[in-house]
């Protein structure tokens, strides 16, 4: 659900469409709000099995840019960063209409095929669902990770504020669904383990939400270098100022309409401490140990620093 700053008319049309979808979703039962594709739940108001299948025919271009995240890990933040970078490099507006690959109707693939380069996309998909040609062409992917505890808290609040997702009466109820992979896009851990299999691919660079929060300018430089954008220090500083949590939240009405405050909630590290019981925290620790501790992505998460009481 990424957004940018393309022409007002397009943005307004897009937000109106989103509002209609949200109003329709509000009438649905929790069961109707999701569908199961390959054993994973997805939000039925904004994506479909047909779109997943149609996407396979999307031909990758070497200069496409792709941001990959599990939900609530910084998708909108990084998409905005990449969008601003492209605008500076190309000195023109770049559309991020339909940037989220798997959202929308199957016909969108035809629209995407007609879009000029460079195309900027984001996705929460598992790598098997990303069009195969992206791996053949070695298109560059930026993978953004966030620690599993803050991701859960962000997802809990989002689920209860966004009508396209099933809501949860309590944090405990959400926590159980999150740990059992019964939320949209499935288990955080399955998703990270899945993408960890590609981590040595030369066209993939991983970055964490926490690194961005704590060392932002250096991370902006890494992103710019990875995509070969050669931005100057002044340009990076400009992007930094336009993409802080504060400035994105202030403009969220324009970029995300009525759901602005829902997308830009707190933008902090460590809010999990206000939600998790000790038992829940230990359960995530054990799951992390079992699935990710010994992996490259797991090490990047700096788990002890960000996830221990
Ligand atoms: S979504 O719905 O899956 O696309 O959500 P996503 O954009 O991936 O993640 C939303 C969380 O990212 C926070 N956010 C930011 N944090 C810091 N700086 C900036 N600029 C920023 N932009 C978005 C957003 O506030 C959500 O986290 P929480 O913890 O809920 O605040």
Boltz pocket constraint, residues with backbone or C-beta under 6 A from the ligand:
constraints:
  - pocket:
      binder: B
      contacts: [[A, 1], [A, 2], [A, 69], [A, 70], [A, 71], [A, 72], [A, 73], [A, 74], [A, 75], [A, 76], [A, 77], [A, 150], [A, 153], [A, 154], [A, 155], [A, 157], [A, 158], [A, 243], [A, 244], [A, 245], [A, 246], [A, 248], [A, 262], [A, 263], [A, 264], [A, 265], [A, 266], [A, 267], [A, 268], [A, 271]]
      max_distance: 6.0
